[in-house]
Amino acid sequence: MFLKLQSLGCHNINLVSPSHMVPQILEALYIAVKKGLRLPIVYNTSSFDGLESLRLLDGIVDIYLADFKYSDNKAGKKYSKVKNYFDIAINAIKEMHRQVGDLETDEEGIAKRGLMVRHLVLPNDIAGTEKVMEELRKISPNMAVNVMDQYMPYYKAFDYPELSRRINTEEYRQAMEYAKGFRLVLD
């Protein structure tokens, strides 16, 4: 499949939510590279990744596309039902950055190597956007950050009144203000 995508002219191989498949991905890439695969490998993740798995990918992944959802563990537990979201995510993002550095693009703006972090702005600042940006800035002031405004309340979001609406213009403006100063901020 990787070689077929390359023959079709794809810019990269984008592995989405691949954490549970790292050994199989490594085996498949080994075979594909021996047969001529030359596309950049994108690891598209929630950032709720173990460091051991990420370290297996050192030298393999070219581009990390990482979500950074919440600025504290309590929000991760309450809204995503995971323990220690912030601690795990920030350590994963640090490891990803150690491996690939800041995002590099070619003359057409296509990513070739590096880390891009996506942050979804949530209503009532549930995500803690200011702290998220502060933590990313500590890792690198040149971090590529995509500040996303497309939150839509679906399914169980309505169980939480504070999450039961879209963000408003002022919340997004404030999030972009927090993100100001990064070399590359996408909206």
TASULFEN-V487946 format. One record per pair of residues at least 24 apart in sequence whose C-alpha atoms are under 10 Angstrom apart, sorted by sequence separation. I is the first residue (numbers start at 1). GAP is how many residues later the second one is. D is the distance in Angstrom with one decimal. If there is no record, write none. Layout:
{{I GAP D} {I GAP D}}
//
This chain:
{{13 24 9.8} {19 24 8.8} {42 24 10.0} {93 24 8.3} {148 24 8.4} {149 24 9.9} {13 25 9.7} {14 25 9.9} {18 25 7.2} {19 25 9.3} {68 25 8.4} {147 25 8.6} {2 26 8.6} {3 26 9.9} {12 26 8.9} {13 26 6.5} {14 26 8.6} {15 26 7.5} {16 26 8.3} {17 26 7.8} {18 26 7.3} {19 26 7.5} {66 26 9.0} {67 26 8.9} {117 26 7.6} {118 26 8.6} {119 26 7.3} {120 26 8.4} {121 26 7.0} {122 26 9.2} {123 26 9.8} {149 26 9.3} {1 27 9.4} {2 27 8.0} {12 27 5.1} {13 27 6.3} {14 27 6.3} {15 27 5.9} {16 27 6.6} {17 27 5.9} {18 27 7.0} {19 27 9.1} {66 27 7.2} {116 27 6.9} {117 27 6.3} {118 27 5.8} {119 27 6.1} {120 27 6.2} {121 27 6.0} {122 27 7.9} {148 27 9.3} {11 28 6.6} {12 28 4.9} {13 28 5.0} {14 28 4.6} {15 28 5.1} {16 28 4.7} {17 28 5.0} {18 28 9.5} {19 28 9.1} {65 28 9.7} {115 28 7.3} {116 28 4.8} {117 28 4.9} {118 28 4.6} {119 28 5.1} {120 28 4.7} {121 28 5.7} {122 28 9.0} {123 28 8.4} {147 28 7.5} {148 28 9.5} {2 29 9.9} {3 29 6.6} {10 29 8.0} {11 29 7.4} {12 29 5.9} {13 29 5.8} {14 29 6.3} {15 29 5.7} {16 29 6.4} {17 29 6.9} {19 29 8.5} {20 29 9.1} {64 29 8.8} {114 29 9.2} {115 29 6.8} {116 29 5.8} {117 29 6.2} {118 29 6.1} {119 29 5.9} {120 29 6.2} {121 29 7.9} {122 29 6.5} {123 29 9.9} {147 29 7.0} {2 30 6.8} {3 30 8.8} {6 30 9.4} {7 30 9.5} {9 30 9.6} {10 30 9.9} {11 30 9.5} {12 30 6.7} {13 30 8.5} {14 30 6.6} {15 30 8.3} {16 30 9.2} {17 30 9.2} {19 30 6.4} {23 30 8.7} {26 30 8.6} {30 30 9.7} {66 30 8.7} {114 30 8.8} {115 30 8.9} {116 30 7.3} {117 30 8.6} {118 30 7.0} {119 30 8.8} {120 30 7.4} {121 30 7.0} {122 30 9.1} {123 30 9.8} {146 30 9.8} {1 31 8.8} {2 31 9.2} {6 31 7.1} {17 31 9.7} {18 31 9.6} {19 31 8.3} {22 31 6.9} {26 31 8.0} {29 31 8.6} {65 31 9.3} {120 31 6.8} {122 31 9.7} {3 32 8.0} {5 32 9.6} {6 32 7.9} {17 32 9.8} {21 32 9.7} {22 32 8.7} {25 32 9.7} {64 32 6.6} {147 32 7.8} {3 33 7.6} {4 33 9.5} {6 33 6.7} {20 33 9.0} {23 33 8.7} {63 33 8.8} {64 33 8.3} {146 33 9.2} {2 34 9.9} {3 34 5.9} {5 34 9.1} {19 34 7.5} {22 34 8.1} {23 34 9.7} {26 34 8.2} {48 34 9.0} {62 34 9.9} {63 34 9.7} {145 34 7.9} {2 35 7.2} {3 35 8.9} {19 35 8.6} {22 35 8.1} {61 35 9.2} {64 35 9.4} {2 36 9.7} {3 36 9.0} {48 36 9.2} {49 36 9.7} {63 36 9.5} {64 36 7.8} {126 36 8.1} {2 37 8.6} {48 37 6.6} {51 37 8.5} {55 37 9.8} {58 37 9.1} {62 37 8.7} {63 37 7.0} {64 37 9.6} {102 37 9.9} {125 37 9.4} {126 37 8.1} {145 37 7.5} {47 38 8.7} {48 38 8.6} {50 38 7.3} {51 38 9.9} {54 38 7.5} {58 38 8.4} {61 38 8.5} {62 38 6.6} {63 38 9.2} {64 38 9.9} {65 38 9.9} {101 38 9.8} {102 38 7.6} {124 38 6.6} {125 38 9.8} {143 38 9.9} {144 38 7.1} {145 38 8.7} {146 38 8.3} {147 38 7.0} {148 38 8.2} {149 38 7.6} {2 39 9.9} {46 39 9.9} {47 39 9.3} {48 39 9.2} {49 39 6.9} {50 39 8.9} {53 39 9.8} {54 39 9.8} {57 39 9.3} {60 39 9.5} {61 39 8.0} {62 39 9.8} {63 39 9.5} {64 39 8.9} {101 39 8.7} {102 39 9.3} {103 39 8.3} {123 39 6.8} {124 39 7.7} {142 39 8.6} {143 39 6.3} {144 39 6.9} {145 39 6.4} {146 39 5.7} {147 39 6.1} {148 39 5.8} {48 40 5.9} {49 40 7.0} {51 40 7.6} {52 40 9.8} {55 40 7.8} {58 40 9.1} {59 40 7.3} {60 40 9.9} {63 40 7.7} {102 40 6.4} {103 40 7.1} {104 40 9.3} {122 40 9.3} {123 40 6.1} {141 40 7.5} {142 40 5.5} {143 40 6.6} {144 40 4.9} {145 40 4.9} {146 40 4.5} {147 40 5.1} {47 41 7.5} {48 41 5.3} {49 41 9.9} {50 41 8.8} {51 41 6.2} {54 41 7.3} {55 41 8.7} {58 41 5.9} {59 41 8.3} {62 41 9.8} {63 41 9.1} {94 41 9.9} {98 41 9.2} {101 41 9.4} {102 41 5.7} {103 41 6.1} {122 41 7.3} {123 41 8.3} {124 41 9.6} {141 41 5.5} {142 41 4.8} {143 41 6.8} {144 41 6.0} {145 41 6.2} {146 41 5.7} {47 42 4.8} {48 42 9.0} {49 42 8.9} {50 42 6.9} {51 42 9.7} {54 42 7.3} {57 42 8.7} {58 42 8.3} {90 42 9.2} {94 42 8.8} {97 42 7.7} {101 42 8.5} {102 42 6.9} {103 42 9.6} {123 42 6.9} {124 42 9.8} {125 42 9.1} {129 42 9.9} {133 42 8.9} {137 42 9.0} {140 42 8.6} {141 42 6.9} {142 42 6.9} {143 42 8.3} {144 42 7.7} {145 42 8.6} {46 43 8.0} {47 43 7.8} {48 43 9.3} {49 43 6.1} {51 43 9.8} {93 43 8.6} {97 43 8.5} {122 43 9.1} {123 43 6.4} {124 43 7.9} {129 43 9.9} {133 43 9.8} {136 43 9.5} {140 43 9.6} {141 43 9.4} {142 43 9.5} {47 44 8.8} {48 44 7.2} {49 44 9.1} {51 44 7.2} {55 44 8.5} {94 44 9.7} {122 44 7.7} {123 44 4.8} {124 44 9.5} {130 44 8.8} {134 44 8.3} {137 44 8.9} {47 45 6.0} {48 45 9.4} {50 45 10.0} {51 45 9.3} {54 45 9.2} {90 45 7.8} {94 45 6.6} {121 45 9.5} {122 45 6.2} {123 45 7.6} {129 45 8.9} {130 45 7.0} {133 45 6.5} {134 45 8.6} {137 45 7.5} {15 46 9.9} {46 46 9.8} {47 46 6.7} {86 46 9.4} {90 46 8.4} {93 46 8.6} {94 46 9.4} {97 46 8.9} {121 46 7.3} {122 46 9.5} {125 46 7.6} {129 46 6.2} {130 46 9.5} {132 46 9.1} {133 46 5.9} {136 46 9.3} {79 47 9.4} {121 47 10.0} {124 47 7.7} {125 47 9.8} {128 47 9.4} {129 47 9.2} {130 47 8.9} {131 47 8.7} {132 47 9.1} {133 47 9.1} {13 48 9.9} {63 48 7.5} {69 48 9.9} {79 48 10.0} {123 48 7.2} {130 48 5.4} {133 48 9.9} {13 49 9.9} {14 49 9.1} {15 49 9.7} {16 49 9.2} {17 49 9.9} {47 49 9.3} {62 49 9.3} {63 49 7.0} {64 49 8.1} {65 49 8.7} {66 49 7.5} {67 49 8.6} {68 49 6.6} {69 49 8.2} {70 49 8.5} {90 49 9.4} {122 49 8.3} {123 49 9.2} {125 49 9.7} {129 49 7.2} {130 49 7.7} {133 49 9.0} {12 50 9.4} {13 50 9.8} {14 50 9.6} {15 50 9.6} {62 50 7.0} {63 50 4.9} {64 50 6.4} {65 50 6.1} {66 50 6.3} {67 50 5.6} {68 50 6.2} {69 50 6.0} {70 50 8.9} {76 50 9.9} {121 50 7.8} {122 50 8.9} {125 50 8.8} {129 50 8.4} {12 51 9.3} {14 51 9.2} {62 51 4.9} {63 51 4.9} {64 51 4.8} {65 51 5.1} {66 51 4.8} {67 51 4.7} {68 51 5.3} {69 51 6.4} {70 51 9.5} {75 51 7.1} {76 51 8.9} {121 51 6.9} {61 52 8.5} {62 52 6.4} {63 52 5.7} {64 52 6.3} {65 52 5.9} {66 52 6.0} {67 52 5.9} {68 52 7.8} {69 52 8.4} {70 52 9.4} {75 52 7.3} {120 52 9.9} {43 53 9.7} {61 53 9.1} {62 53 8.6} {63 53 7.7} {64 53 8.1} {65 53 7.3} {66 53 8.7} {67 53 8.0} {69 53 9.0} {75 53 9.0} {121 53 9.9} {122 53 9.7} {71 54 10.0} {72 54 9.6} {121 54 7.0} {70 55 9.6} {71 55 8.6} {72 55 8.1} {120 55 9.7} {121 55 9.6} {70 56 7.4} {71 56 6.0} {72 56 7.6} {119 56 9.6} {69 57 9.4} {70 57 4.4} {71 57 5.0} {69 58 6.1} {70 58 6.1} {71 58 7.0} {68 59 8.8} {69 59 8.7} {70 59 7.7} {71 59 8.4} {72 59 8.8} {69 60 8.8} {71 60 5.9} {72 60 8.9} {68 61 9.5} {70 61 8.9} {71 61 5.3} {70 62 7.1} {71 62 9.1} {69 63 8.3} {71 63 9.7} {68 64 7.4} {71 64 8.6} {68 65 9.7} {118 67 9.9} {68 68 9.3} {116 68 9.4} {117 68 9.8} {118 68 9.0} {119 68 9.9} {42 69 9.5} {116 69 9.7} {118 69 9.7} {42 70 9.4} {47 70 9.4} {116 70 9.9} {40 71 8.8} {41 71 9.1} {42 71 8.8} {46 71 9.8} {40 72 6.6} {41 72 8.9} {42 72 9.5} {43 72 9.6} {44 72 9.7} {45 72 9.7} {46 72 9.3} {39 73 9.2} {40 73 7.5} {42 73 9.5} {44 73 9.9} {45 73 9.9} {68 77 9.9} {79 77 9.4} {67 78 9.7} {79 78 8.4} {65 79 9.8} {66 79 9.6} {67 79 9.3} {65 80 9.9} {66 80 9.9} {65 81 9.9} {79 81 8.6} {102 81 9.8} {103 81 9.0} {78 82 9.7} {102 82 9.9} {79 84 9.3} {12 98 9.7} {11 99 7.9} {12 99 9.0} {11 100 8.7} {12 100 8.6} {11 101 8.9}}
//
